[in-house]
Amino acid sequence: MEIREFDPRKMGDIPKDERPRERLLREGATALSNAELIAILLRTGVKGTNVHMLARAFCELFNNEFHTLTTFQQDALIEFLTKTRKDILPGLGVDKVTTLLAAMEFGRRVYKPSQEEMQSLKDPILRASQIANFMFSEVAYNAEENFWAIYLDAKQSIIHDKPYLITRGLDTHTLIDPKSIYKQACLVNATSVIVVHNHPSGDVTPSEADIRTTNHLIAAGKALGIPIKDHIIIGRANIPPHYASLRARNVCSF
């Protein structure tokens, strides 16, 4: 469905059946522009700025690249939107920002596996698609490149309900230190490891640095008797393919 361009008119000048809420009910949420979706969340404008213009200013501030919102800690984002950028978002208060924060968290939880799905992950898993589903709510909207380890027991079941964060804000030109992975592996009595990192760009093609790092970790795992089973790269929800398995691509010496 084609998304209509932002309507520059004031909300009061737009016929009622063409306003964002009415269009959402009639055509579905996917038909709305980013600004129209934000306008629904904001509900009303502020003194001197109607909600349509406020929503457009919000979109322009982030250049419609909303994954950058995840680079902020909550308090920092509130400060940024309500005080630091008052020149662009005049009068935007904490009440409206908390609505946006709630929407962001709800969107993240939509991708979080259900309790039933989490329980099924207690069964032996090695398929890359299962690992990708397990990880997606953690990594899909991160604006920085992070690196995780998933530890498996002797039955090839995931030991913990959450992946173990190894490095935040990864510099892909720097090798991951195996000690940071295998120290935790020993603490939880893992018998093997699956490593995961994200590509915020959405392109899951492994880089030369990715392949070099993986082979370095594989060699360390073989020496310690705790092998690396796979390295999964996670992309973005709106850019297929959403993940890549380096084992499946046969680019490393597993």
C-alpha positions as CSV (number, residue, x, y, z in Angstrom):
1,M,0.0,0.0,0.0
2,E,1.3,3.4,-0.9
3,I,1.9,5.8,2.0
4,R,0.5,9.2,1.3
5,E,2.8,12.2,1.7
6,F,2.5,14.4,4.8
7,D,-0.4,16.9,4.7
8,P,0.9,20.4,5.5
9,R,-2.5,21.8,6.5
10,K,-3.5,22.5,10.0
11,M,-5.5,19.7,11.6
12,G,-8.6,21.9,11.8
13,D,-8.4,22.6,8.1
14,I,-8.3,18.9,7.1
15,P,-11.8,17.3,6.6
16,K,-12.6,15.0,9.5
17,D,-12.6,11.8,7.4
18,E,-9.1,12.6,6.1
19,R,-7.5,13.1,9.6
20,P,-4.9,10.5,10.8
21,R,-7.2,8.6,13.2
22,E,-10.0,8.3,10.7
23,R,-7.6,7.3,7.9
24,L,-6.1,4.6,10.2
25,L,-9.5,3.1,10.9
26,R,-10.4,3.2,7.2
27,E,-7.2,2.3,5.5
28,G,-5.0,0.7,8.2
29,A,-2.0,2.0,10.0
30,T,0.4,1.1,7.2
31,A,-1.2,3.8,5.0
32,L,-0.2,6.6,7.3
33,S,3.0,8.7,7.1
34,N,5.4,8.8,10.0
35,A,4.2,12.2,10.9
36,E,0.6,11.1,11.0
37,L,1.5,8.2,13.3
38,I,3.4,10.5,15.6
39,A,0.4,13.0,15.5
40,I,-1.9,10.2,16.8
41,L,0.5,9.5,19.7
42,L,0.9,13.2,20.5
43,R,-2.9,13.7,20.3
44,T,-2.8,17.6,20.6
45,G,-0.5,20.4,19.7
46,V,1.1,22.9,22.1
47,K,0.7,26.6,22.3
48,G,1.6,28.2,19.0
49,T,2.1,24.8,17.2
50,N,-0.6,22.5,16.1
51,V,-0.2,18.7,16.4
52,H,0.4,18.2,12.7
53,M,3.3,20.6,12.6
54,L,4.7,19.3,15.9
55,A,4.7,15.8,14.5
56,R,6.4,16.9,11.3
57,A,9.1,18.7,13.3
58,F,9.7,15.5,15.3
59,C,10.2,13.5,12.2
60,E,12.5,16.1,10.7
61,L,14.6,16.2,13.9
62,F,15.4,12.5,13.5
63,N,15.4,12.6,9.7
64,N,12.7,9.8,9.8
65,E,15.4,7.4,11.1
66,F,13.7,6.5,14.4
67,H,16.0,3.7,15.3
68,T,18.4,6.5,16.5
69,L,16.0,6.9,19.4
70,T,17.4,3.7,20.9
71,T,20.8,5.4,21.3
72,F,19.4,7.5,24.2
73,Q,18.9,6.4,27.8
74,Q,15.4,7.3,28.9
75,D,16.3,10.4,31.0
76,A,18.6,11.6,28.3
77,L,15.9,11.3,25.6
78,I,13.4,13.2,27.8
79,E,16.0,15.9,28.4
80,F,16.8,16.1,24.6
81,L,13.2,16.3,23.5
82,T,11.8,18.6,26.2
83,K,14.7,21.0,26.8
84,T,17.8,20.6,24.5
85,R,15.8,20.9,21.2
86,K,13.2,23.4,22.2
87,D,14.2,25.3,19.1
88,I,12.6,22.6,17.0
89,L,10.1,21.1,19.4
90,P,8.7,24.1,21.3
91,G,6.5,23.3,24.2
92,L,6.9,19.5,24.0
93,G,6.4,18.3,27.5
94,V,7.1,15.2,29.6
95,D,3.6,13.9,29.2
96,K,3.9,13.7,25.4
97,V,7.4,12.2,25.6
98,T,6.3,9.5,28.0
99,T,3.6,8.5,25.5
100,L,6.3,8.2,22.8
101,L,8.5,6.1,25.2
102,A,5.6,3.8,25.9
103,A,4.9,3.3,22.2
104,M,8.6,2.5,21.7
105,E,8.6,-0.1,24.5
106,F,5.3,-1.6,23.2
107,G,6.8,-2.0,19.8
108,R,9.8,-3.8,21.2
109,R,7.6,-6.2,23.2
110,V,5.6,-7.0,20.0
111,Y,8.8,-8.8,18.8
112,K,9.5,-10.4,22.2
113,P,8.8,-14.2,22.1
114,S,5.8,-15.4,24.1
115,Q,6.1,-17.5,27.2
116,E,5.2,-20.5,25.1
117,E,7.8,-19.7,22.6
118,M,10.4,-19.1,25.3
119,Q,9.6,-22.5,26.8
120,S,10.1,-24.2,23.4
121,L,13.5,-22.7,23.3
122,K,14.4,-24.8,26.3
123,D,14.3,-27.7,23.9
124,P,17.5,-28.4,21.8
125,I,18.0,-25.7,19.2
126,L,20.7,-25.1,16.6
127,R,18.7,-23.6,13.7
128,A,19.7,-20.0,12.9
129,S,16.1,-19.0,12.4
130,Q,15.3,-20.0,16.0
131,I,18.2,-18.0,17.3
132,A,17.2,-15.0,15.2
133,N,13.7,-15.1,16.7
134,F,15.1,-15.4,20.2
135,M,17.3,-12.4,19.7
136,F,15.1,-10.1,17.6
137,S,13.5,-8.1,20.3
138,E,16.9,-7.4,21.9
139,V,18.8,-6.3,18.8
140,A,16.5,-5.4,15.8
141,Y,16.2,-1.7,16.6
142,N,19.6,-1.0,18.2
143,A,21.3,1.9,16.5
144,E,24.7,0.8,17.7
145,E,26.5,-2.5,16.9
146,N,26.5,-4.8,19.9
147,F,27.8,-8.4,20.4
148,W,26.2,-11.1,22.5
149,A,26.9,-14.7,23.5
150,I,24.2,-17.4,23.9
151,Y,25.4,-20.3,26.0
152,L,24.2,-23.9,25.5
153,D,24.3,-26.9,27.8
154,A,25.1,-30.5,26.9
155,K,21.7,-31.0,25.4
156,Q,22.2,-27.9,23.2
157,S,19.5,-26.0,25.1
158,I,19.8,-22.3,25.9
159,I,21.0,-21.9,29.5
160,H,19.6,-18.4,30.2
161,D,16.4,-16.6,29.1
162,K,18.4,-13.6,27.9
163,P,21.6,-13.4,25.8
164,Y,24.8,-12.3,27.5
165,L,26.0,-8.9,26.3
166,I,29.7,-9.0,25.6
167,T,30.4,-5.6,24.0
168,R,28.2,-2.5,23.5
169,G,29.0,-0.1,20.7
170,L,31.1,-2.7,18.9
171,D,34.1,-1.5,16.8
172,T,34.1,-4.1,14.1
173,H,37.8,-3.5,13.4
174,T,38.7,-4.7,16.9
175,L,38.7,-8.5,17.6
176,I,36.4,-9.6,20.4
177,D,38.5,-10.8,23.3
178,P,37.7,-14.6,23.7
179,K,38.3,-14.2,27.5
180,S,35.1,-12.1,27.9
181,I,33.1,-14.9,26.2
182,Y,34.7,-17.9,27.8
183,K,34.9,-16.6,31.3
184,Q,31.1,-16.5,31.4
185,A,30.9,-19.8,29.6
186,C,32.8,-21.5,32.4
187,L,30.7,-19.8,35.1
188,V,27.5,-21.3,33.6
189,N,29.0,-24.6,32.6
190,A,28.3,-24.1,28.9
191,T,29.4,-26.8,26.5
192,S,29.1,-24.6,23.4
193,V,28.4,-21.0,22.4
194,I,26.5,-19.2,19.7
195,V,27.6,-15.6,19.1
196,V,25.3,-12.9,17.8
197,H,25.8,-9.3,16.7
198,N,23.7,-6.8,14.9
199,H,24.1,-4.6,11.8
200,P,22.1,-1.4,12.4
201,S,22.2,-0.7,8.7
202,G,20.1,-3.8,8.0
203,D,22.6,-5.3,5.6
204,V,23.4,-8.7,7.1
205,T,26.3,-9.4,4.8
206,P,29.3,-10.5,6.9
207,S,32.3,-8.2,6.6
208,E,35.9,-9.3,6.4
209,A,36.2,-8.2,10.1
210,D,33.2,-10.3,11.0
211,I,34.7,-13.4,9.4
212,R,38.2,-12.7,10.9
213,T,36.7,-12.3,14.4
214,T,34.6,-15.4,14.0
215,N,37.6,-17.6,13.0
216,H,39.6,-16.2,15.9
217,L,36.8,-17.1,18.3
218,I,36.3,-20.6,16.7
219,A,40.0,-21.3,17.2
220,A,39.8,-20.3,20.9
221,G,36.7,-22.4,21.4
222,K,38.3,-25.5,19.9
223,A,41.4,-25.0,22.2
224,L,39.1,-24.7,25.3
225,G,36.7,-27.5,24.3
226,I,33.8,-25.1,24.2
227,P,33.1,-24.7,20.5
228,I,31.4,-21.8,18.7
229,K,28.4,-23.4,17.0
230,D,27.4,-20.4,14.8
231,H,27.7,-16.6,14.4
232,I,24.4,-15.0,13.6
233,I,24.1,-11.5,12.2
234,I,20.8,-9.7,12.9
235,G,19.6,-6.9,10.6
236,R,16.4,-4.9,10.8
237,A,12.7,-5.8,10.7
238,N,12.0,-3.8,7.5
239,I,14.9,-5.0,5.5
240,P,15.0,-8.6,4.3
241,P,16.9,-10.9,4.9
242,H,16.6,-10.2,8.6
243,Y,19.5,-12.4,9.6
244,A,22.5,-14.3,8.3
245,S,24.2,-17.4,9.6
246,L,28.0,-17.6,9.0
247,R,27.8,-21.3,9.4
248,A,25.1,-21.6,6.7
249,R,27.1,-19.3,4.4
250,N,30.2,-21.5,4.9
251,V,32.5,-18.6,5.3
252,C,34.2,-19.7,8.5
253,S,36.0,-22.9,9.7
254,F,33.4,-24.2,12.2
